[in-house]
Amino acid sequence: MKNRIRTLAVGGLLALAASAASADVTVNYIAPERFSDLPFAPWERDDVLKHLTEHFAKLGAKLPPGQNLRIEVQDVDLAGRIHPTRANDIRVISNRAEGPRIDLHYTVESDGQVVRSGEAQLRDLGFLDRGSSHYAGDDNLRYERRMIDDWFYATIMPRERAAQR
């Protein structure tokens, strides 16, 4: 399982390497089998982690040339709760207490020197009240992507967020 996740993470990064040649983004999942909330089926778990890796890499591609972003994801709790059924599992979102959460450690390096690093506890308890986002309504990770965007532009590239407004 651990090797499969690393392979997916590396594969996702290699796929984005052509468009993200200016920055190196590495995402590692620390003991994903113990994460608070991921789908039960291994292929669904791998798919979620692959999409999260791709999203981190997409954002990391916006870093200035020569900067690298390293992320160690320590826990994931997706928005909503899984309700098992006979046919498949359904993720149901019924209240704000079921907001997305990701715990991680990050490091930004430039020319081998640490520019900034720290622990981050990404939370979005107001995820249902924030209105629409630019992520499609059928994107199963839209709340998590928006939460990651908020963290990235507030912590990693705050000047970029100001330029977007």
N, C-alpha and C positions, 0 to 999 in steps of 0.2 A: 504494500500500500504506500509506504513512504517513498519507495523508488518510483512508483508510478506517478505520484504527485510531483516529485522533483522533475521527472521527465516531462510532464505536462507543463510545468512552470518554465523549464528551459526551452521547450518547444515553442511555447507562446512568445517567449522573449526573442527567440531566433526568427520567428515569423515577423516580428515587429522590427527587427534589427535594421532592415533596409530603410525604413522610414525614420528610425530613431538612432541614426548613426552618431548623433551628437552627444548622446547620453547613454550611460550604462545603467540599467535598472535590474536589480536582483531581488526576487521575492522568495523567501523561504517560509514554510509553514511548520511551526514547531509543534509536534505531536497532534496533527489534525484529527486523529482518531479520538482525541479527548475534547475536541471543541464542543462548546455548549450546544450548538444547534446547526447541524448540517443535515442534508437528506440522508436517509438510511441506506439507500442503494449505493454501492460503491461507484457506479458510473455517474450517478447524479452528483455525488460528493466531488468527484474528480472534475465534472463539468463546472460546478460552482467555483471551485478553486482556480480552474483554468481561466474563467471569465474575470475573476477578481485580479489574477495576475496580469491579464491583458489590459485591464483598466489601469492598474498601477503603472504599467509600462507605457501606456498611451499618455498619461499625465507626465511621467518622467521624461518623455521625449521633448517636453517643453523646457527642460532645464538648459541652461547655457552650455555651450560646448565645453567639454572637459570636466563637467560635473557628473558625479555618479550618485545614484540613490540606492541604498540598501534597506530592505524592509524585512523584518522578522515578525510574522503574524503569530501571535500567541493564543488568540481565541477569536472565535466568530460566533455571533448569535444573529441569525437572519431575522428580518422583520416578520412578525406573525408567529404562528405555531403550526407544527405539523399535526394533522389529524389523519391517522391511518384509515384506509378503507380497504375493501376486498380487492378492488382493481388496482389502485395505486394510492400513493399518499398525496394529500391535498394540503397546501399551505393556506391557512386562514388568518386574515388580519382583522381583529375585532376591536382593538383599543390601543391607546397610546402606550400603554405599559409594554407592548410587544414590539417596541421600536428596535431598529437594527443597532448592533454593537460590534465593534472590532477593536481588540487590544493589540498594539504593536509596538515595536521598537524600530526607530528609523535612524539612518545616518546619511548625511549628504557630505560627499567628499569632493574636493577640487584639487587636482594635481597631487593626489596622495595625502592631502591634509584634510582633517575633519573640519567642515564649515559649521555644521550644526548636527546635533543628535539629541535623542530623547525618547521617552516613553510617551505614548499617546493612547488615550482611551476615547475612541470615536463613539459618540452617542448621538442619536437624533430622536428624542422623545416627542418632538413636535412634527414628526414625519407625515402624519395624516393631515395636519393643519396648514402645511406649507404650500398648498396648491400644486399646480402642475409643474413639472420640470421638463427639460428638453429630452428626457428619456421617454421612450414609448410606453404607453400603458400596459403593453403586453411583455415588457422587459421584466423578467422575474427578479432582477437585481436592481431595479431602478432606485429604490430607497437607499440601498447600500452604495451604489455609484454616486448618488448625490451627496451622501455623507462623506465619502472619500474625497470627492471634489472639494467640499467645504474645508476639510482638513488640509488638503494639499495647498489650496490657495490662501489659507490663513497661516499655515505653518511653514511650508516649503517655499512657496513663491507668492508672498503677500502683495508684492507690487503688481503682479500679473492680474490679480483680482481687481485691484483699483483701476487698472487699464481697461478691464472688461466692462466696467460700469459706465 
